[in-house]
Amino acid sequence: MARPESSLVSATALRIAANEMSVGIRMVGAQRAKKVITGNGNAKKPEVRARLLELVPGLDKLKPLNEGVIDAVALAYTAVREAPT
């Protein structure tokens, strides 16, 4: 079973590493990602997965393609899509 504090520790480590390397990071919330990907901030995981499979070429070939991977791709897709140009 995943421990919620492990996500906090991972996020903190990522922020520290990015800061030390002078690399910017973007924070993206789950509802924002759902809104960008499906048009509905309250979309369920199967809806997000189905839409990402349409939006990201080759995603269906990624192994494993579990819930955690889909969540990560959703957040990354949203961060890139909303990045300033």
N, CA, C and O atoms as a printed pandas DataFrame, in Angstrom:
     atom_number atom_name residue_name chain_id  residue_number  x_coord  y_coord  z_coord
0              1         N          MET        A               1    0.842   -1.184    0.000
1              2        CA          MET        A               1    0.000    0.000    0.000
2              3         C          MET        A               1    0.890    1.252    0.000
3              4         O          MET        A               1    1.848    1.343    0.768
4              5         N          ALA        A               2    0.565    2.199   -0.860
5              6        CA          ALA        A               2    1.342    3.435   -0.951
6              7         C          ALA        A               2    1.109    4.293    0.282
7              8         O          ALA        A               2    0.009    4.347    0.832
8              9         N          ARG        A               3    2.170    4.956    0.694
9             10        CA          ARG        A               3    2.063    5.844    1.847
10            11         C          ARG        A               3    2.019    7.275    1.338
11            12         O          ARG        A               3    2.882    7.670    0.553
12            13         N          PRO        A               4    1.032    8.067    1.766
13            14        CA          PRO        A               4    0.925    9.441    1.272
14            15         C          PRO        A               4    2.175   10.271    1.521
15            16         O          PRO        A               4    2.520   11.134    0.715
16            17         N          GLU        A               5    2.858   10.013    2.637
17            18        CA          GLU        A               5    4.042   10.812    2.934
18            19         C          GLU        A               5    5.170   10.552    1.945
19            20         O          GLU        A               5    6.047   11.400    1.783
20            21         N          SER        A               6    5.170    9.391    1.277
21            22        CA          SER        A               6    6.223    9.117    0.297
22            23         C          SER        A               6    6.115   10.063   -0.895
23            24         O          SER        A               6    7.132   10.428   -1.484
24            25         N          SER        A               7    4.905   10.461   -1.256
25            26        CA          SER        A               7    4.734   11.432   -2.341
26            27         C          SER        A               7    5.279   12.786   -1.940
27            28         O          SER        A               7    5.896   13.480   -2.748
28            29         N          LEU        A               8    5.054   13.160   -0.698
29            30        CA          LEU        A               8    5.558   14.438   -0.206
30            31         C          LEU        A               8    7.084   14.447   -0.179
31            32         O          LEU        A               8    7.712   15.436   -0.559
32            33         N          VAL        A               9    7.669   13.358    0.266
33            34        CA          VAL        A               9    9.129   13.253    0.297
34            35         C          VAL        A               9    9.687   13.318   -1.122
35            36         O          VAL        A               9   10.679   14.006   -1.364
36            37         N          SER        A              10    9.070   12.617   -2.052
37            38        CA          SER        A              10    9.526   12.633   -3.448
38            39         C          SER        A              10    9.428   14.028   -4.045
39            40         O          SER        A              10   10.348   14.485   -4.723
40            41         N          ALA        A              11    8.315   14.704   -3.795
41            42        CA          ALA        A              11    8.125   16.055   -4.331
42            43         C          ALA        A              11    9.155   17.017   -3.753
43            44         O          ALA        A              11    9.690   17.863   -4.469
44            45         N          THR        A              12    9.431   16.888   -2.469
45            46        CA          THR        A              12   10.425   17.751   -1.829
46            47         C          THR        A              12   11.809   17.499   -2.406
47            48         O          THR        A              12   12.548   18.444   -2.681
48            49         N          ALA        A              13   12.161   16.245   -2.590
49            50        CA          ALA        A              13   13.465   15.911   -3.169
50            51         C          ALA        A              13   13.587   16.467   -4.587
51            52         O          ALA        A              13   14.639   16.983   -4.965
52            53         N          LEU        A              14   12.522   16.362   -5.365
53            54        CA          LEU        A              14   12.524   16.892   -6.727
54            55         C          LEU        A              14   12.730   18.397   -6.727
55            56         O          LEU        A              14   13.508   18.921   -7.525
56            57         N          ARG        A              15   12.048   19.081   -5.849
57            58        CA          ARG        A              15   12.189   20.544   -5.775
58            59         C          ARG        A              15   13.603   20.948   -5.373
59            60         O          ARG        A              15   14.165   21.885   -5.939
60            61         N          ILE        A              16   14.174   20.255   -4.411
61            62        CA          ILE        A              16   15.536   20.563   -3.964
62            63         C          ILE        A              16   16.530   20.337   -5.109
63            64         O          ILE        A              16   17.385   21.181   -5.374
64            65         N          ALA        A              17   16.408   19.192   -5.780
65            66        CA          ALA        A              17   17.320   18.886   -6.892
66            67         C          ALA        A              17   17.174   19.909   -8.015
67            68         O          ALA        A              17   18.176   20.371   -8.563
68            69         N          ALA        A              18   15.946   20.266   -8.362
69            70        CA          ALA        A              18   15.720   21.247   -9.426
70            71         C          ALA        A              18   16.304   22.598   -9.045
71            72         O          ALA        A              18   16.911   23.280   -9.871
72            73         N          ASN        A              19   16.115   22.975   -7.798
73            74        CA          ASN        A              19   16.662   24.261   -7.328
74            75         C          ASN        A              19   18.183   24.269   -7.388
75            76         O          ASN        A              19   18.779   25.252   -7.828
76            77         N          GLU        A              20   18.813   23.191   -6.952
77            78        CA          GLU        A              20   20.273   23.120   -6.969
78            79         C          GLU        A              20   20.833   23.155   -8.387
79            80         O          GLU        A              20   21.953   23.614   -8.609
80            81         N          MET        A              21   20.053   22.670   -9.336
81            82        CA          MET        A              21   20.498   22.644  -10.728
82            83         C          MET        A              21   19.977   23.846  -11.523
83            84         O          MET        A              21   20.198   23.940  -12.730
84            85         N          SER        A              22   19.288   24.757  -10.842
85            86        CA          SER        A              22   18.694   25.944  -11.477
86            87         C          SER        A              22   17.739   25.566  -12.607
87            88         O          SER        A              22   17.716   26.202  -13.661
88            89         N          VAL        A              23   16.963   24.532  -12.367
89            90        CA          VAL        A              23   15.977   24.066  -13.343
90            91         C          VAL        A              23   14.590   24.402  -12.812
91            92         O          VAL        A              23   14.264   24.077  -11.670
92            93         N          GLY        A              24   13.796   25.033  -13.615
93            94        CA          GLY        A              24   12.435   25.367  -13.208
94            95         C          GLY        A              24   11.530   24.149  -13.263
95            96         O          GLY        A              24   11.708   23.258  -14.094
96            97         N          ILE        A              25   10.574   24.129  -12.377
97            98        CA          ILE        A              25    9.561   23.068  -12.414
98            99         C          ILE        A              25    8.189   23.713  -12.394
99           100         O          ILE        A              25    8.021   24.829  -11.902
100          101         N          ARG        A              26    7.229   23.014  -12.924
101          102        CA          ARG        A              26    5.844   23.495  -12.937
102          103         C          ARG        A              26    5.010   22.586  -12.064
103          104         O          ARG        A              26    5.140   21.363  -12.113
104          105         N          MET        A              27    4.173   23.180  -11.283
105          106        CA          MET        A              27    3.260   22.412  -10.450
106          107         C          MET        A              27    1.923   22.314  -11.189
107          108         O          MET        A              27    1.373   23.317  -11.643
108          109         N          VAL        A              28    1.419   21.098  -11.297
109          110        CA          VAL        A              28    0.153   20.865  -11.989
110          111         C          VAL        A              28   -0.724   20.016  -11.084
111          112         O          VAL        A              28   -0.305   18.954  -10.623
112          113         N          GLY        A              29   -1.923   20.475  -10.833
113          114        CA          GLY        A              29   -2.868   19.724  -10.018
114          115         C          GLY        A              29   -3.655   18.730  -10.862
115          116         O          GLY        A              29   -3.774   18.878  -12.078
116          117         N          ALA        A              30   -4.178   17.730  -10.201
117          118        CA          ALA        A              30   -4.928   16.679  -10.896
118          119         C          ALA        A              30   -6.157   17.234  -11.614
119          120         O          ALA        A              30   -6.428   16.863  -12.756
120          121         N          GLN        A              31   -6.901   18.122  -10.951
121          122        CA          GLN        A              31   -8.099   18.669  -11.597
122          123         C          GLN        A              31   -7.744   19.488  -12.824
123          124         O          GLN        A              31   -8.465   19.458  -13.822
124          125         N          ARG        A              32   -6.641   20.217  -12.760
125          126        CA          ARG        A              32   -6.223   21.004  -13.920
126          127         C          ARG        A              32   -5.864   20.087  -15.078
127          128         O          ARG        A              32   -6.252   20.335  -16.219
128          129         N          ALA        A              33   -5.120   19.024  -14.780
129          130        CA          ALA        A              33   -4.746   18.075  -15.825
130          131         C          ALA        A              33   -5.993   17.443  -16.451
131          132         O          ALA        A              33   -6.084   17.326  -17.673
132          133         N          LYS        A              34   -6.935   17.043  -15.628
133          134        CA          LYS        A              34   -8.175   16.443  -16.146
134          135         C          LYS        A              34   -8.912   17.422  -17.053
135          136         O          LYS        A              34   -9.434   17.038  -18.100
136          137         N          LYS        A              35   -8.950   18.698  -16.642
137          138        CA          LYS        A              35   -9.635   19.734  -17.432
138          139         C          LYS        A              35   -8.947   19.927  -18.780
139          140         O          LYS        A              35   -9.611   20.011  -19.813
140          141         N          VAL        A              36   -7.624   19.998  -18.769
141          142        CA          VAL        A              36   -6.877   20.203  -20.016
142          143         C          VAL        A              36   -7.051   19.007  -20.950
143          144         O          VAL        A              36   -7.225   19.178  -22.157
144          145         N          ILE        A              37   -7.003   17.810  -20.395
145          146        CA          ILE        A              37   -7.015   16.597  -21.223
146          147         C          ILE        A              37   -8.400   16.217  -21.705
147          148         O          ILE        A              37   -8.569   15.840  -22.865
148          149         N          THR        A              38   -9.402   16.310  -20.826
149          150        CA          THR        A              38  -10.751   15.855  -21.186
150          151         C          THR        A              38  -11.771   16.973  -21.333
151          152         O          THR        A              38  -12.844   16.775  -21.902
152          153         N          GLY        A              39  -11.429   18.158  -20.813
153          154        CA          GLY        A              39  -12.399   19.247  -20.803
154          155         C          GLY        A              39  -13.266   19.239  -19.557
155          156         O          GLY        A              39  -14.125   20.106  -19.391
156          157         N          ASN        A              40  -13.048   18.266  -18.677
157          158        CA          ASN        A              40  -13.833   18.119  -17.452
158          159         C          ASN        A              40  -12.885   17.904  -16.277
159          160         O          ASN        A              40  -12.218   16.872  -16.194
160          161         N          GLY        A              41  -12.825   18.870  -15.376
161          162        CA          GLY        A              41  -11.947   18.774  -14.221
162          163         C          GLY        A              41  -12.306   17.673  -13.253
163          164         O          GLY        A              41  -11.518   17.341  -12.368
164          165         N          ASN        A              42  -13.489   17.101  -13.411
165          166        CA          ASN        A              42  -13.927   16.011  -12.540
166          167         C          ASN        A              42  -13.961   14.667  -13.268
167          168         O          ASN        A              42  -14.617   13.727  -12.819
168          169         N          ALA        A              43  -13.259   14.582  -14.379
169          170        CA          ALA        A              43  -13.241   13.340  -15.167
170          171         C          ALA        A              43  -12.676   12.183  -14.343
171          172         O          ALA        A              43  -11.829   12.380  -13.471
172          173         N          LYS        A              44  -13.146   11.007  -14.626
173          174        CA          LYS        A              44  -12.660    9.791  -13.970
174          175         C          LYS        A              44  -11.413    9.297  -14.700
175          176         O          LYS        A              44  -11.166    9.648  -15.854
176          177         N          LYS        A              45  -10.638    8.478  -14.000
177          178        CA          LYS        A              45   -9.383    7.963  -14.560
178          179         C          LYS        A              45   -9.547    7.269  -15.915
179          180         O          LYS        A              45   -8.714    7.483  -16.796
180          181         N          PRO        A              46  -10.579    6.449  -16.120
181          182        CA          PRO        A              46  -10.724    5.818  -17.445
182          183         C          PRO        A              46  -10.903    6.834  -18.576
183          184         O          PRO        A              46  -10.436    6.606  -19.691
184          185         N          GLU        A              47  -11.579    7.956  -18.294
185          186        CA          GLU        A              47  -11.755    8.995  -19.303
186          187         C          GLU        A              47  -10.408    9.649  -19.647
187          188         O          GLU        A              47  -10.100    9.896  -20.813
188          189         N          VAL        A              48   -9.624    9.919  -18.612
189          190        CA          VAL        A              48   -8.312   10.537  -18.817
190          191         C          VAL        A              48   -7.423    9.595  -19.618
191          192         O          VAL        A              48   -6.757   10.014  -20.565
192          193         N          ARG        A              49   -7.416    8.326  -19.234
193          194        CA          ARG        A              49   -6.601    7.325  -19.938
194          195         C          ARG        A              49   -6.983    7.250  -21.417
195          196         O          ARG        A              49   -6.114    7.278  -22.288
196          197         N          ALA        A              50   -8.279    7.156  -21.697
197          198        CA          ALA        A              50   -8.742    7.041  -23.080
198          199         C          ALA        A              50   -8.333    8.254  -23.903
199          200         O          ALA        A              50   -7.897    8.112  -25.045
200          201         N          ARG        A              51   -8.469    9.430  -23.335
201          202        CA          ARG        A              51   -8.128   10.647  -24.069
202          203         C          ARG        A              51   -6.613   10.764  -24.283
203          204         O          ARG        A              51   -6.166   11.177  -25.353
204          205         N          LEU        A              52   -5.823   10.399  -23.260
205          206        CA          LEU        A              52   -4.369   10.436  -23.425
206          207         C          LEU        A              52   -3.913    9.477  -24.518
207          208         O          LEU        A              52   -2.987    9.785  -25.269
208          209         N          LEU        A              53   -4.552    8.326  -24.610
209          210        CA          LEU        A              53   -4.193    7.373  -25.659
210          211         C          LEU        A              53   -4.447    7.958  -27.042
211          212         O          LEU        A              53   -3.780    7.587  -28.008
212          213         N          GLU        A              54   -5.415    8.876  -27.140
213          214        CA          GLU        A              54   -5.678    9.562  -28.399
214          215         C          GLU        A              54   -4.665   10.686  -28.649
215          216         O          GLU        A              54   -4.260   10.930  -29.785
216          217         N          LEU        A              55   -4.267   11.360  -27.575
217          218        CA          LEU        A              55   -3.426   12.556  -27.695
218          219         C          LEU        A              55   -1.930   12.281  -27.809
219          220         O          LEU        A              55   -1.205   13.051  -28.439
220          221         N          VAL        A              56   -1.466   11.192  -27.207
221          222        CA          VAL        A              56   -0.031   10.931  -27.125
222          223         C          VAL        A              56    0.324    9.716  -27.989
223          224         O          VAL        A              56    0.077    8.579  -27.589
224          225         N          PRO        A              57    0.900    9.951  -29.167
225          226        CA          PRO        A              57    1.260    8.847  -30.049
226          227         C          PRO        A              57    2.239    7.888  -29.377
227          228         O          PRO        A              57    3.213    8.322  -28.762
228          229         N          GLY        A              58    1.984    6.596  -29.494
229          230        CA          GLY        A              58    2.871    5.579  -28.948
230          231         C          GLY        A              58    2.675    5.284  -27.477
231          232         O          GLY        A              58    3.332    4.393  -26.937
232          233         N          LEU        A              59    1.801    6.000  -26.824
233          234        CA          LEU        A              59    1.584    5.772  -25.395
234          235         C          LEU        A              59    1.123    4.345  -25.121
235          236         O          LEU        A              59    1.474    3.762  -24.095
236          237         N          ASP        A              60    0.358    3.796  -26.014
237          238        CA          ASP        A              60   -0.153    2.431  -25.825
238          239         C          ASP        A              60    0.961    1.382  -25.829
239          240         O          ASP        A              60    0.750    0.256  -25.379
240          241         N          LYS        A              61    2.135    1.740  -26.329
241          242        CA          LYS        A              61    3.257    0.798  -26.374
242          243         C          LYS        A              61    4.127    0.855  -25.106
243          244         O          LYS        A              61    4.996    0.006  -24.908
244          245         N          LEU        A              62    3.889    1.848  -24.262
245          246        CA          LEU        A              62    4.660    2.005  -23.034
246          247         C          LEU        A              62    4.301    0.906  -22.036
247          248         O          LEU        A              62    3.123    0.652  -21.785
248          249         N          LYS        A              63    5.310    0.260  -21.472
249          250        CA          LYS        A              63    5.082   -0.809  -20.493
250          251         C          LYS        A              63    5.876   -0.529  -19.237
251          252         O          LYS        A              63    7.063   -0.221  -19.344
252          253         N          PRO        A              64    5.306   -0.614  -18.074
253          254        CA          PRO        A              64    3.900   -0.877  -17.838
254          255         C          PRO        A              64    3.084    0.394  -18.080
255          256         O          PRO        A              64    3.596    1.505  -17.941
256          257         N          LEU        A              65    1.856    0.229  -18.429
257          258        CA          LEU        A              65    0.951    1.359  -18.637
258          259         C          LEU        A              65   -0.123    1.289  -17.561
259          260         O          LEU        A              65   -1.308    1.109  -17.843
260          261         N          ASN        A              66    0.325    1.437  -16.328
261          262        CA          ASN        A              66   -0.593    1.335  -15.202
262          263         C          ASN        A              66   -1.100    2.722  -14.794
263          264         O          ASN        A              66   -0.778    3.728  -15.426
264          265         N          GLU        A              67   -1.888    2.751  -13.738
265          266        CA          GLU        A              67   -2.507    3.990  -13.279
266          267         C          GLU        A              67   -1.468    5.057  -12.921
267          268         O          GLU        A              67   -1.661    6.235  -13.222
268          269         N          GLY        A              68   -0.386    4.656  -12.290
269          270        CA          GLY        A              68    0.658    5.608  -11.923
270          271         C          GLY        A              68    1.312    6.238  -13.133
271          272         O          GLY        A              68    1.596    7.435  -13.132
272          273         N          VAL        A              69    1.556    5.450  -14.163
273          274        CA          VAL        A              69    2.165    5.957  -15.395
274          275         C          VAL        A              69    1.201    6.927  -16.081
275          276         O          VAL        A              69    1.616    7.992  -16.539
276          277         N          ILE        A              70   -0.061    6.570  -16.152
277          278        CA          ILE        A              70   -1.065    7.445  -16.764
278          279         C          ILE        A              70   -1.128    8.772  -16.014
279          280         O          ILE        A              70   -1.188    9.832  -16.637
280          281         N          ASP        A              71   -1.116    8.722  -14.679
281          282        CA          ASP        A              71   -1.132    9.959  -13.886
282          283         C          ASP        A              71    0.076   10.828  -14.210
283          284         O          ASP        A              71   -0.062   12.037  -14.392
284          285         N          ALA        A              72    1.252   10.227  -14.282
285          286        CA          ALA        A              72    2.476   10.974  -14.573
286          287         C          ALA        A              72    2.433   11.587  -15.967
287          288         O          ALA        A              72    2.816   12.742  -16.154
288          289         N          VAL        A              73    1.969   10.818  -16.940
289          290        CA          VAL        A              73    1.871   11.332  -18.313
290          291         C          VAL        A              73    0.863   12.478  -18.372
291          292         O          VAL        A              73    1.090   13.468  -19.068
292          293         N          ALA        A              74   -0.233   12.351  -17.659
293          294        CA          ALA        A              74   -1.252   13.409  -17.637
294          295         C          ALA        A              74   -0.676   14.709  -17.093
295          296         O          ALA        A              74   -0.913   15.781  -17.650
296          297         N          LEU        A              75    0.079   14.614  -16.006
297          298        CA          LEU        A              75    0.671   15.816  -15.418
298          299         C          LEU        A              75    1.733   16.414  -16.338
299          300         O          LEU        A              75    1.790   17.631  -16.513
300          301         N          ALA        A              76    2.567   15.567  -16.921
301          302        CA          ALA        A              76    3.611   16.051  -17.827
302          303         C          ALA        A              76    2.995   16.684  -19.077
303          304         O          ALA        A              76    3.434   17.746  -19.518
304          305         N          TYR        A              77    1.989   16.037  -19.641
305          306        CA          TYR        A              77    1.312   16.558  -20.833
306          307         C          TYR        A              77    0.762   17.955  -20.551
307          308         O          TYR        A              77    0.916   18.870  -21.360
308          309         N          THR        A              78    0.124   18.104  -19.399
309          310        CA          THR        A              78   -0.477   19.383  -19.033
310          311         C          THR        A              78    0.599   20.449  -18.821
311          312         O          THR        A              78    0.445   21.582  -19.277
312          313         N          ALA        A              79    1.673   20.096  -18.141
313          314        CA          ALA        A              79    2.760   21.057  -17.895
314          315         C          ALA        A              79    3.361   21.542  -19.209
315          316         O          ALA        A              79    3.612   22.735  -19.377
316          317         N          VAL        A              80    3.589   20.631  -20.128
317          318        CA          VAL        A              80    4.178   21.001  -21.417
318          319         C          VAL        A              80    3.194   21.839  -22.233
319          320         O          VAL        A              80    3.571   22.837  -22.847
320          321         N          ARG        A              81    1.956   21.428  -22.231
321          322        CA          ARG        A              81    0.942   22.140  -23.016
322          323         C          ARG        A              81    0.741   23.569  -22.518
323          324         O          ARG        A              81    0.482   24.478  -23.306
324          325         N          GLU        A              82    0.860   23.758  -21.213
325          326        CA          GLU        A              82    0.621   25.084  -20.638
326          327         C          GLU        A              82    1.896   25.891  -20.412
327          328         O          GLU        A              82    1.840   27.001  -19.882
328          329         N          ALA        A              83    3.043   25.346  -20.809
329          330        CA          ALA        A              83    4.311   26.065  -20.616
330          331         C          ALA        A              83    4.341   27.319  -21.466
331          332         O          ALA        A              83    3.862   27.320  -22.600
332          333         N          PRO        A              84    4.904   28.386  -20.920
333          334        CA          PRO        A              84    5.028   29.616  -21.719
334          335         C          PRO        A              84    5.953   29.376  -22.915
335          336         O          PRO        A              84    6.921   28.621  -22.830
336          337         N          THR        A              85    5.639   30.022  -24.003
337          338        CA          THR        A              85    6.459   29.844  -25.207
338          339         C          THR        A              85    7.418   30.988  -25.407
339          340         O          THR        A              85    8.181   30.993  -26.373
